[in-house]
Amino acid sequence: MSTRDIQAITAYHDKVRADVGVGPIKWSPALAAYAQAWADHLAATDCRMVHHTEGTYGENLFQGTAGYYTAVDAAKAWETEKKDYHGGALTQSSWHPAGHYTQMVWRDSTALGCGEAICNKTLIVSCNYDPPGNYLGRRPY
């Protein structure tokens, strides 16, 4: 990701987090390398949005038309799930429709890293969060 894209997606996360009283998130080059490796893997395989299985970090994925969507558009798409989160501790039924959003605003997540790749004329965006969020039974903020 370019320096400009890094600044833009970090700033967008900070805006979404500030909207609910959560502090800013810091860009992590190590997380970005991890996210980039996963985006490259997805692009090199069959372009399907498949999450890491080890669960070391929180993760959001996005796919959209290359040249039309940007990494910030990915974050905007995740934010649209805000309408589906109605407060309180996460349950299986509340997490599923709003999990991308709640990961963005997870209070305990302090580091962010994202990567992007092109596959079959689509942009793949992978973002990772440390520490991970979306623990059932806990509130995101």
DSSP file with accessible surface (Angstrom, degrees, kcal/mol):
  #  RESIDUE AA STRUCTURE BP1 BP2  ACC     N-H-->O    O-->H-N    N-H-->O    O-->H-N    TCO  KAPPA ALPHA  PHI   PSI    X-CA   Y-CA   Z-CA
    1    1 A M              0   0   55      0, 0.0     2,-0.0     0, 0.0    35,-0.0   0.000 360.0 360.0 360.0 144.9    0.0    0.0    0.0
    2    2 A S     >  -     0   0   55      1,-0.1     4,-2.6     4,-0.0     5,-0.2  -0.310 360.0-110.8 -73.3 160.3    1.2    3.5   -0.7
    3    3 A T  H  > S+     0   0  102      1,-0.2     4,-2.6     2,-0.2     5,-0.2   0.902 121.2  53.1 -56.9 -39.8    1.9    5.9    2.1
    4    4 A R  H  > S+     0   0  202      1,-0.2     4,-2.4     2,-0.2    -1,-0.2   0.915 109.4  47.1 -63.7 -43.8   -1.1    7.9    1.1
    5    5 A D  H  > S+     0   0   48      2,-0.2     4,-2.7     1,-0.2     5,-0.3   0.892 111.1  52.4 -65.3 -39.3   -3.4    4.8    1.2
    6    6 A I  H  X S+     0   0   38     -4,-2.6     4,-2.2     2,-0.2     5,-0.2   0.941 111.6  45.9 -60.6 -48.2   -1.9    3.9    4.6
    7    7 A Q  H  X S+     0   0  127     -4,-2.6     4,-2.5     1,-0.2    -2,-0.2   0.913 113.9  49.7 -61.8 -40.2   -2.6    7.4    6.0
    8    8 A A  H  X S+     0   0   39     -4,-2.4     4,-2.3     2,-0.2    -2,-0.2   0.928 112.9  43.3 -68.3 -46.3   -6.1    7.3    4.5
    9    9 A I  H  X S+     0   0    0     -4,-2.7     4,-2.3     2,-0.2    -1,-0.2   0.892 115.5  49.5 -71.8 -33.5   -7.2    3.9    5.9
   10   10 A T  H  X S+     0   0   18     -4,-2.2     4,-2.6    -5,-0.3    15,-0.3   0.942 112.0  48.5 -66.8 -44.8   -5.7    4.6    9.3
   11   11 A A  H  X S+     0   0   57     -4,-2.5     4,-2.3    -5,-0.2    -2,-0.2   0.887 110.3  51.8 -62.2 -38.1   -7.5    8.0    9.5
   12   12 A Y  H  X S+     0   0   37     -4,-2.3     4,-2.4     2,-0.2     5,-0.2   0.931 109.5  48.8 -67.0 -42.8  -10.7    6.4    8.4
   13   13 A H  H  X S+     0   0    0     -4,-2.3     4,-2.7     1,-0.2     5,-0.2   0.929 110.5  52.2 -57.9 -44.6  -10.5    3.8   11.2
   14   14 A D  H  X S+     0   0   46     -4,-2.6     4,-2.8     1,-0.2    -2,-0.2   0.889 108.9  50.1 -61.2 -38.7   -9.7    6.6   13.6
   15   15 A K  H  X S+     0   0   93     -4,-2.3     4,-2.0     2,-0.2    -1,-0.2   0.946 112.1  46.3 -63.5 -47.8  -12.8    8.5   12.6
   16   16 A V  H  < S+     0   0    1     -4,-2.4     4,-0.5     1,-0.2    -2,-0.2   0.913 115.3  47.3 -62.8 -40.8  -15.0    5.5   13.0
   17   17 A R  H ><>S+     0   0    4     -4,-2.7     5,-2.8    -5,-0.2     3,-1.4   0.920 109.6  52.7 -67.6 -42.5  -13.5    4.7   16.3
   18   18 A A  H ><5S+     0   0   64     -4,-2.8     3,-1.8     1,-0.3    -1,-0.2   0.852  96.9  68.1 -62.9 -32.2  -13.8    8.3   17.5
   19   19 A D  T 3<5S+     0   0   82     -4,-2.0    -1,-0.3     1,-0.3    -2,-0.2   0.746 110.1  34.9 -58.9 -24.9  -17.5    8.3   16.6
   20   20 A V  T < 5S-     0   0   28     -3,-1.4    -1,-0.3    -4,-0.5    -2,-0.2   0.155 123.9 -98.6-116.4  16.7  -18.0    5.8   19.5
   21   21 A G  T < 5S+     0   0   55     -3,-1.8     2,-0.4     1,-0.3    -3,-0.2   0.702  76.7 138.5  79.2  21.0  -15.4    7.2   21.9
   22   22 A V      < -     0   0    6     -5,-2.8    -1,-0.3    -6,-0.1    -2,-0.2  -0.823  52.5-115.0-100.9 138.6  -12.6    4.7   21.1
   23   23 A G        -     0   0   41     -2,-0.4    -1,-0.1     1,-0.1    -6,-0.0  -0.055  42.1 -76.2 -66.5 170.1   -9.1    6.0   20.8
   24   24 A P        -     0   0  100      0, 0.0     2,-0.3     0, 0.0    -1,-0.1  -0.115  39.7-129.3 -66.5 163.6   -7.0    6.0   17.6
   25   25 A I        -     0   0    7    -15,-0.3     2,-0.4    86,-0.0    86,-0.2  -0.868  17.8-130.3-114.3 146.5   -5.3    2.9   16.2
   26   26 A K  E     -a  111   0A 159     84,-2.6    86,-2.6    -2,-0.3     2,-0.2  -0.824  19.7-117.4-102.7 138.1   -1.6    2.8   15.2
   27   27 A W  E     -a  112   0A  45     -2,-0.4    86,-0.2    84,-0.2     3,-0.1  -0.509  27.5-158.2 -70.4 134.3   -0.3    1.5   11.9
   28   28 A S     >  -     0   0   26     84,-3.2     4,-2.5    -2,-0.2     5,-0.2  -0.952  14.5-160.6-118.5 114.1    1.9   -1.6   12.2
   29   29 A P  H  > S+     0   0   99      0, 0.0     4,-2.2     0, 0.0     5,-0.2   0.868  96.4  54.4 -58.0 -35.0    4.4   -2.4    9.4
   30   30 A A  H  > S+     0   0   74      2,-0.2     4,-2.0     1,-0.2     5,-0.1   0.935 110.5  44.3 -66.5 -43.9    4.5   -6.0   10.8
   31   31 A L  H  > S+     0   0    3      1,-0.2     4,-2.9     2,-0.2    82,-0.3   0.880 111.2  55.3 -65.8 -37.3    0.8   -6.4   10.6
   32   32 A A  H  X S+     0   0   15     -4,-2.5     4,-2.8    80,-0.2    -2,-0.2   0.907 107.4  49.1 -62.2 -40.7    0.8   -4.8    7.2
   33   33 A A  H  X S+     0   0   64     -4,-2.2     4,-2.4     2,-0.2    -1,-0.2   0.908 112.1  48.9 -65.0 -40.3    3.3   -7.4    6.0
   34   34 A Y  H  X S+     0   0   57     -4,-2.0     4,-1.7     2,-0.2    -2,-0.2   0.936 114.0  45.5 -62.8 -46.1    1.1  -10.2    7.4
   35   35 A A  H  X S+     0   0    0     -4,-2.9     4,-2.6     1,-0.2    80,-0.3   0.887 111.9  52.3 -65.7 -39.9   -2.0   -8.7    5.8
   36   36 A Q  H  X S+     0   0   47     -4,-2.8     4,-2.8     1,-0.2     5,-0.2   0.918 106.9  52.5 -63.8 -41.9   -0.2   -8.2    2.5
   37   37 A A  H  X S+     0   0   59     -4,-2.4     4,-2.1     1,-0.2    -1,-0.2   0.900 111.5  47.0 -61.2 -38.2    1.0  -11.8    2.5
   38   38 A W  H  X S+     0   0   38     -4,-1.7     4,-2.8     2,-0.2    -2,-0.2   0.923 111.2  50.1 -71.6 -41.7   -2.6  -13.0    3.0
   39   39 A A  H  X S+     0   0    0     -4,-2.6     4,-2.3     1,-0.2    -2,-0.2   0.930 112.2  48.8 -60.1 -42.9   -3.9  -10.7    0.2
   40   40 A D  H  X S+     0   0   80     -4,-2.8     4,-2.0     1,-0.2    -1,-0.2   0.899 110.3  51.5 -63.0 -40.2   -1.3  -12.0   -2.1
   41   41 A H  H  X S+     0   0   87     -4,-2.1     4,-1.1    -5,-0.2    -2,-0.2   0.930 110.1  48.2 -61.9 -46.5   -2.2  -15.6   -1.1
   42   42 A L  H ><>S+     0   0    3     -4,-2.8     5,-2.1     1,-0.2     3,-0.5   0.911 112.7  48.8 -61.3 -41.1   -5.9  -15.0   -1.9
   43   43 A A  H 3<5S+     0   0   23     -4,-2.3    -1,-0.2     1,-0.2    -2,-0.2   0.836 110.9  50.8 -67.7 -31.6   -5.0  -13.5   -5.2
   44   44 A A  H 3<5S+     0   0   85     -4,-2.0    -1,-0.2    -5,-0.2    -2,-0.2   0.620 115.6  42.5 -82.7 -14.1   -2.7  -16.4   -6.1
   45   45 A T  T <<5S-     0   0   73     -4,-1.1    -3,-0.1    -3,-0.5    -2,-0.1   0.516 128.6 -47.8 -99.5-111.5   -5.3  -19.0   -5.3
   46   46 A D  T   5 -     0   0   88      2,-0.1    -3,-0.1    73,-0.0     3,-0.1   0.242  67.2-114.8-117.0  14.3   -8.9  -18.6   -6.4
   47   47 A a      < +     0   0   10     -5,-2.1     2,-0.2     1,-0.2    -4,-0.1   0.537  65.7 144.8  69.3   7.8   -9.7  -15.1   -5.2
   48   48 A R        -     0   0  154     -6,-0.2     2,-1.1     1,-0.1    -1,-0.2  -0.545  59.3-113.1 -78.4 146.3  -12.2  -16.2   -2.6
   49   49 A M        +     0   0   62     -2,-0.2     2,-0.4    -3,-0.1    -1,-0.1  -0.670  51.9 161.3 -80.7  99.1  -12.5  -14.3    0.6
   50   50 A V        -     0   0   53     -2,-1.1     2,-0.1     0, 0.0     3,-0.1  -0.988  31.3-132.7-124.0 128.7  -11.2  -16.8    3.1
   51   51 A H        -     0   0   85     -2,-0.4     9,-0.0     1,-0.1    10,-0.0  -0.409  31.3 -93.7 -77.9 154.7  -10.0  -15.9    6.6
   52   52 A H        -     0   0   33      1,-0.1    -1,-0.1    -2,-0.1     7,-0.0  -0.338  31.7-145.8 -54.8 149.1   -6.8  -17.1    8.2
   53   53 A T  S    S+     0   0  140      1,-0.1    -1,-0.1    -3,-0.1    -2,-0.0   0.713  87.0  66.8 -96.5 -20.0   -7.6  -20.1   10.3
   54   54 A E  S    S-     0   0   99      1,-0.1    -1,-0.1     0, 0.0    -2,-0.0   0.747  85.5-146.8 -78.0 -21.2   -5.1  -19.6   13.1
   55   55 A G        +     0   0   51      1,-0.1    -1,-0.1     2,-0.1    -2,-0.1   0.784  45.8 145.3  67.2  27.7   -6.8  -16.5   14.5
   56   56 A T  S    S+     0   0   73      1,-0.1     2,-0.3    75,-0.1    -1,-0.1   0.882  70.8  18.9 -63.2 -38.9   -3.7  -14.8   15.7
   57   57 A Y  S    S-     0   0   69     74,-0.1    73,-0.2    73,-0.1     2,-0.1  -0.874  90.0 -96.4-127.0 161.4   -5.1  -11.3   14.7
   58   58 A G  E     -B  129   0A   6     71,-2.5    71,-2.0    -2,-0.3     2,-0.4  -0.458  48.3-160.8 -69.5 153.5   -8.5   -9.8   14.1
   59   59 A E  E     -B  128   0A  23     69,-0.2     2,-0.4    -2,-0.1    69,-0.2  -0.990  22.2-174.4-148.3 134.1   -9.1   -9.7   10.3
   60   60 A N  E     -B  127   0A   3     67,-2.5    67,-2.7    -2,-0.4     2,-0.3  -0.991  13.7-166.4-122.0 138.1  -11.4   -7.9    7.9
   61   61 A L  E     +B  126   0A  11     -2,-0.4     2,-0.3    65,-0.2    65,-0.2  -0.913   6.6 180.0-123.6 151.8  -11.5   -8.8    4.2
   62   62 A F  E     -B  125   0A  26     63,-2.0    63,-2.5    -2,-0.3     2,-0.4  -0.993   7.6-169.7-147.9 148.1  -13.0   -6.9    1.2
   63   63 A Q  E     +B  124   0A  72     -2,-0.3     2,-0.3    61,-0.2    61,-0.2  -0.994  21.6 142.5-142.0 133.2  -13.3   -7.5   -2.5
   64   64 A G  E     -B  123   0A  11     59,-1.9    59,-4.1    -2,-0.4     2,-0.1  -0.971  56.5 -55.4-158.7 171.9  -14.5   -5.1   -5.2
   65   65 A T  E >>  -B  122   0A  84     -2,-0.3     4,-2.4    57,-0.3     3,-1.6  -0.302  57.5-121.0 -59.3 123.2  -13.8   -4.0   -8.7
   66   66 A A  B 34 S+d   69   0B  30     55,-2.1    -1,-0.1     1,-0.2     4,-0.1  -0.381  97.7  25.2 -64.2 140.3  -10.2   -2.9   -9.2
   67   67 A G  T 34 S+     0   0   89      2,-0.5    -1,-0.2     1,-0.1    -2,-0.1   0.223 122.2  57.9  88.2 -15.3   -9.8    0.7  -10.3
   68   68 A Y  T <4 S+     0   0  168     -3,-1.6     2,-0.3     1,-0.2    -2,-0.2   0.753 101.7  49.8-108.8 -46.1  -13.2    1.6   -8.8
   69   69 A Y  B  <  -d   66   0B  90     -4,-2.4    -2,-0.5     3,-0.0     2,-0.2  -0.667  63.9-166.5 -97.4 153.5  -12.7    0.6   -5.1
   70   70 A T     >  -     0   0   65     -2,-0.3     4,-1.4    -4,-0.1     3,-0.1  -0.752  41.7 -95.4-124.2 175.5   -9.9    1.6   -2.8
   71   71 A A  H  > S+     0   0    2     -2,-0.2     4,-1.8     1,-0.2     3,-0.2   0.880 125.9  55.7 -61.5 -36.7   -8.7    0.4    0.6
   72   72 A V  H  > S+     0   0   24      1,-0.2     4,-2.6     2,-0.2    -1,-0.2   0.891 101.6  57.2 -65.1 -35.1  -10.7    3.2    2.2
   73   73 A D  H  > S+     0   0   44      1,-0.2     4,-2.4     2,-0.2    -1,-0.2   0.870 102.9  55.2 -61.5 -34.4  -13.8    2.0    0.4
   74   74 A A  H  X S+     0   0    0     -4,-1.4     4,-2.3     2,-0.2    -2,-0.2   0.956 108.7  46.5 -60.4 -49.1  -13.2   -1.4    2.1
   75   75 A A  H  X S+     0   0    0     -4,-1.8     4,-2.3     1,-0.2    -2,-0.2   0.895 111.0  52.6 -62.0 -38.0  -13.2    0.4    5.5
   76   76 A K  H  X S+     0   0   95     -4,-2.6     4,-1.3     1,-0.2    -1,-0.2   0.904 108.2  51.2 -63.9 -39.9  -16.4    2.3    4.5
   77   77 A A  H  < S+     0   0   34     -4,-2.4     4,-0.4     1,-0.2     3,-0.4   0.918 110.0  49.1 -63.4 -42.2  -18.1   -1.0    3.6
   78   78 A W  H >< S+     0   0    7     -4,-2.3     3,-1.4     1,-0.2    23,-0.3   0.895 106.8  56.6 -64.4 -37.5  -17.2   -2.4    7.0
   79   79 A E  H >< S+     0   0   33     -4,-2.3     3,-2.6     1,-0.3     4,-0.2   0.804  90.2  73.0 -64.6 -28.2  -18.5    0.7    8.7
   80   80 A T  G >< S+     0   0   86     -4,-1.3     3,-1.0    -3,-0.4    -1,-0.3   0.750  83.1  70.7 -60.9 -18.9  -21.9    0.2    7.1
   81   81 A E  G X  S+     0   0   31     -3,-1.4     3,-2.1    -4,-0.4     4,-0.5   0.593  71.0  91.7 -72.3  -8.2  -22.5   -2.7    9.4
   82   82 A K  G X  S+     0   0   80     -3,-2.6     3,-1.6     1,-0.3    -1,-0.2   0.870  77.8  62.0 -53.2 -36.3  -22.8   -0.2   12.3
   83   83 A K  G <  S+     0   0  137     -3,-1.0    -1,-0.3     1,-0.3    -2,-0.2   0.742 101.3  53.1 -63.1 -21.3  -26.5   -0.2   11.6
   84   84 A D  G <  S+     0   0   56     -3,-2.1     2,-0.6    13,-0.2    -1,-0.3   0.502  91.0  83.6 -94.5  -6.0  -26.6   -3.9   12.5
   85   85 A Y    <   -     0   0   19     -3,-1.6     3,-0.1    -4,-0.5    10,-0.0  -0.896  52.2-179.8-100.3 122.1  -24.9   -3.5   15.9
   86   86 A H        -     0   0  165     -2,-0.6    -1,-0.1     1,-0.4    -3,-0.1   0.105  46.5 -99.0-111.1  22.1  -27.3   -2.5   18.6
   87   87 A G  S    S+     0   0   41      1,-0.2    -1,-0.4     7,-0.1     2,-0.0  -0.101  75.2  78.9  88.6 170.5  -25.0   -2.3   21.6
   88   88 A G  S    S-     0   0   19     53,-0.2    -1,-0.2    -3,-0.1    53,-0.1  -0.136  87.6 -28.1  84.7 179.5  -24.2   -4.7   24.4
   89   89 A A  S    S-     0   0   43     50,-0.2    50,-0.3    48,-0.1     2,-0.2  -0.383  74.4-100.8 -68.6 145.6  -22.0   -7.8   24.6
   90   90 A L        -     0   0    2     48,-2.5    47,-3.4    45,-0.4     2,-0.3  -0.466  41.1-178.5 -70.3 138.0  -21.5   -9.7   21.3
   91   91 A T     >  -     0   0   68     45,-0.2     4,-3.0    -2,-0.2     5,-0.3  -0.801  45.3 -98.0-122.6 170.3  -23.5  -12.9   20.8
   92   92 A Q  H  > S+     0   0  117     -2,-0.3     4,-1.5     1,-0.2    -1,-0.1   0.916 126.0  46.1 -56.8 -39.4  -23.5  -15.2   17.9
   93   93 A S  H  4 S+     0   0   98      1,-0.2    -1,-0.2     2,-0.2    -3,-0.1   0.838 117.1  41.8 -77.0 -29.6  -26.5  -13.5   16.4
   94   94 A S  H  > S+     0   0   28      2,-0.1     4,-0.6     1,-0.1    -2,-0.2   0.809 113.0  53.4 -86.1 -27.2  -25.3  -10.0   17.0
   95   95 A W  H >X S+     0   0   81     -4,-3.0     4,-1.5     1,-0.2     3,-0.9   0.930  97.9  63.5 -72.0 -43.8  -21.7  -10.6   15.9
   96   96 A H  H 3< S+     0   0  137     -4,-1.5     3,-0.4    -5,-0.3     4,-0.2   0.895 107.8  37.7 -54.5 -48.7  -22.4  -12.2   12.5
   97   97 A P  H 34 S+     0   0   51      0, 0.0    -1,-0.3     0, 0.0   -13,-0.2   0.684 130.7  29.7 -79.2 -12.2  -24.1   -9.2   10.8
   98   98 A A  H <X S+     0   0    0     -3,-0.9     4,-2.8    -4,-0.6     5,-0.3   0.272  79.6 115.2-129.5  13.4  -21.8   -6.6   12.4
   99   99 A G  H  X S+     0   0    7     -4,-1.5     4,-1.8    -3,-0.4     5,-0.2   0.803  77.1  52.2 -63.2 -32.3  -18.4   -8.3   12.9
  100  100 A H  H  > S+     0   0   53     -4,-0.2     4,-1.8     2,-0.2    -1,-0.2   0.945 114.3  44.4 -66.9 -44.5  -16.4   -6.2   10.5
  101  101 A Y  H  > S+     0   0    1    -23,-0.3     4,-1.7     1,-0.2    -2,-0.2   0.945 112.2  50.5 -63.8 -48.7  -17.6   -3.0   12.1
  102  102 A T  H  < S+     0   0    0     -4,-2.8     4,-0.5     1,-0.2    32,-0.2   0.851 108.5  53.5 -64.7 -29.4  -17.1   -4.3   15.7
  103  103 A Q  H >< S+     0   0    3     -4,-1.8     3,-0.9    -5,-0.3    -1,-0.2   0.920 105.9  53.9 -67.5 -39.5  -13.6   -5.3   14.8
  104  104 A M  H 3< S+     0   0    0     -4,-1.8    -2,-0.2     1,-0.2    -1,-0.2   0.874 118.2  34.6 -58.3 -39.2  -12.8   -1.8   13.5
  105  105 A V  T 3< S+     0   0    0     -4,-1.7     2,-0.2   -89,-0.1    -1,-0.2   0.297  79.4 139.4-102.6   8.5  -14.0   -0.2   16.8
  106  106 A W    X   -     0   0    2     -3,-0.9     3,-1.4    -4,-0.5    35,-0.2  -0.366  48.5-144.7 -59.8 117.4  -12.8   -2.9   19.2
  107  107 A R  T 3  S+     0   0  119     33,-3.4    -1,-0.2     1,-0.3    34,-0.1   0.846  94.3  51.8 -56.0 -38.8  -11.4   -0.9   22.1
  108  108 A D  T 3  S+     0   0   73     32,-0.3     2,-0.5    24,-0.1    -1,-0.3   0.649  85.3  96.6 -78.5 -14.4   -8.6   -3.3   22.9
  109  109 A S    <   +     0   0    0     -3,-1.4     3,-0.1     1,-0.2    24,-0.0  -0.674  42.0 163.6 -76.6 122.2   -7.3   -3.4   19.3
  110  110 A T        +     0   0   86     20,-1.9   -84,-2.6    -2,-0.5     2,-0.4   0.493  52.6  58.0-118.1  -9.0   -4.4   -0.8   19.2
  111  111 A A  E     -aC  26 130A  17     19,-2.1    19,-2.1   -86,-0.2     2,-0.4  -0.970  56.5-172.0-131.2 145.0   -2.6   -1.8   16.0
  112  112 A L  E     +aC  27 129A   0    -86,-2.6   -84,-3.2    -2,-0.4     2,-0.3  -0.982   6.7 173.0-133.4 141.3   -3.7   -2.0   12.3
  113  113 A G  E     - C   0 128A   0     15,-1.9    15,-3.2    -2,-0.4     2,-0.3  -0.969   9.0-175.3-148.8 136.4   -2.0   -3.3    9.2
  114  114 A b  E     - C   0 127A   3     -2,-0.3     2,-0.3    13,-0.3    13,-0.2  -0.933   6.5-173.7-132.2 156.1   -3.5   -3.8    5.8
  115  115 A G  E     - C   0 126A   0     11,-2.7    11,-2.6    -2,-0.3     2,-0.3  -0.935   7.1-157.2-140.9 162.9   -2.5   -5.1    2.4
  116  116 A E  E     + C   0 125A  46     -2,-0.3     2,-0.3     9,-0.2     9,-0.2  -0.990  10.2 175.2-144.5 151.4   -4.1   -5.3   -1.0
  117  117 A A  E     - C   0 124A  12      7,-1.9     7,-3.3    -2,-0.3     2,-0.4  -0.967  26.6-121.7-149.0 160.1   -3.8   -7.3   -4.2
  118  118 A I  E     + C   0 123A 102     -2,-0.3     2,-0.4     5,-0.2     5,-0.2  -0.909  28.7 172.4-109.2 135.2   -5.5   -7.6   -7.6
  119  119 A a  E >  S- C   0 122A   9      3,-2.6     3,-1.6    -2,-0.4   -53,-0.1  -0.957  70.3 -19.3-143.6 120.1   -7.1  -10.9   -8.7
  120  120 A N  T 3  S-     0   0  139     -2,-0.4     3,-0.1     1,-0.3   -54,-0.1   0.900 127.6 -50.3  49.0  47.5   -9.2  -11.2  -11.9
  121  121 A K  T 3  S+     0   0  179      1,-0.2   -55,-2.1   -56,-0.1     2,-0.4   0.688 116.9 114.5  65.7  20.0   -9.8   -7.5  -12.1
  122  122 A T  E <   -BC  65 119A  34     -3,-1.6    -3,-2.6   -57,-0.3     2,-0.5  -0.942  63.9-129.3-119.5 147.2  -10.9   -7.3   -8.4
  123  123 A L  E     -BC  64 118A  12    -59,-4.1   -59,-1.9    -2,-0.4     2,-0.5  -0.804  18.8-159.8 -90.9 129.3   -9.2   -5.6   -5.5
  124  124 A I  E     -BC  63 117A   0     -7,-3.3    -7,-1.9    -2,-0.5     2,-0.5  -0.951   6.8-169.9-108.4 128.0   -8.7   -7.7   -2.4
  125  125 A V  E     -BC  62 116A   0    -63,-2.5   -63,-2.0    -2,-0.5     2,-0.4  -0.984   3.5-175.5-119.6 129.0   -8.1   -5.8    0.8
  126  126 A S  E     -BC  61 115A   0    -11,-2.6   -11,-2.7    -2,-0.5     2,-0.4  -0.994   2.6-176.9-122.6 125.7   -7.0   -7.6    4.0
  127  127 A b  E     -BC  60 114A   0    -67,-2.7   -67,-2.5    -2,-0.4     2,-0.3  -0.982   6.4-161.6-123.8 138.9   -6.7   -5.7    7.3
  128  128 A N  E     -BC  59 113A   1    -15,-3.2   -15,-1.9    -2,-0.4     2,-0.4  -0.902   2.7-156.3-120.3 150.2   -5.4   -7.2   10.5
  129  129 A Y  E     -BC  58 112A   0    -71,-2.0   -71,-2.5    -2,-0.3   -17,-0.2  -0.968  14.1-126.5-129.5 138.2   -5.9   -6.0   14.1
  130  130 A D  E    S+ C   0 111A  65    -19,-2.1   -19,-2.1    -2,-0.4   -20,-1.9  -0.999  94.9  24.6-136.2 133.5   -3.9   -6.6   17.2
  131  131 A P  S    S-     0   0   55      0, 0.0    -1,-0.2     0, 0.0   -20,-0.1   0.699 104.6-122.7 -62.6 157.5   -4.9   -7.6   19.7
  132  132 A P        -     0   0   22      0, 0.0     2,-0.1     0, 0.0     3,-0.1  -0.215  29.2-162.9 -67.0 162.4   -7.9   -9.2   18.0
  133  133 A G        +     0   0   11      1,-0.1   -30,-0.1    -4,-0.1   -74,-0.1  -0.377  51.2  87.8-122.3-156.1  -11.5   -8.4   18.9
  134  134 A N        +     0   0   31      1,-0.2     2,-0.5   -32,-0.2    -1,-0.1   0.855  50.1 169.1  62.7  43.3  -14.9   -9.8   18.4
  135  135 A Y    >   -     0   0  107     -3,-0.1     3,-1.8     4,-0.1   -45,-0.4  -0.740  37.8-118.7 -84.8 125.3  -15.0  -12.0   21.5
  136  136 A L  T 3  S+     0   0   89     -2,-0.5   -45,-0.2     1,-0.3     3,-0.1  -0.334  99.6  29.8 -61.5 141.2  -18.4  -13.3   22.3
  137  137 A G  T 3  S+     0   0   59    -47,-3.4     2,-0.3     1,-0.3    -1,-0.3   0.375 105.5  94.8  88.6  -3.9  -19.7  -12.1   25.6
  138  138 A R  S <  S-     0   0  104     -3,-1.8   -48,-2.5   -48,-0.1    -1,-0.3  -0.883  72.9-121.7-120.4 154.3  -17.7   -8.9   25.5
  139  139 A R        -     0   0  160     -2,-0.3   -50,-0.2   -50,-0.3   -32,-0.1  -0.703  14.5-137.4 -89.2 142.3  -18.6   -5.4   24.3
  140  140 A P              0   0    1      0, 0.0   -33,-3.4     0, 0.0   -32,-0.3   0.847 360.0 360.0 -68.2 -30.5  -16.5   -3.8   21.5
  141  141 A Y              0   0   74    -35,-0.2   -53,-0.2   -53,-0.1  -120,-0.1  -0.948 360.0 360.0-152.0 360.0  -16.4   -0.5   23.3
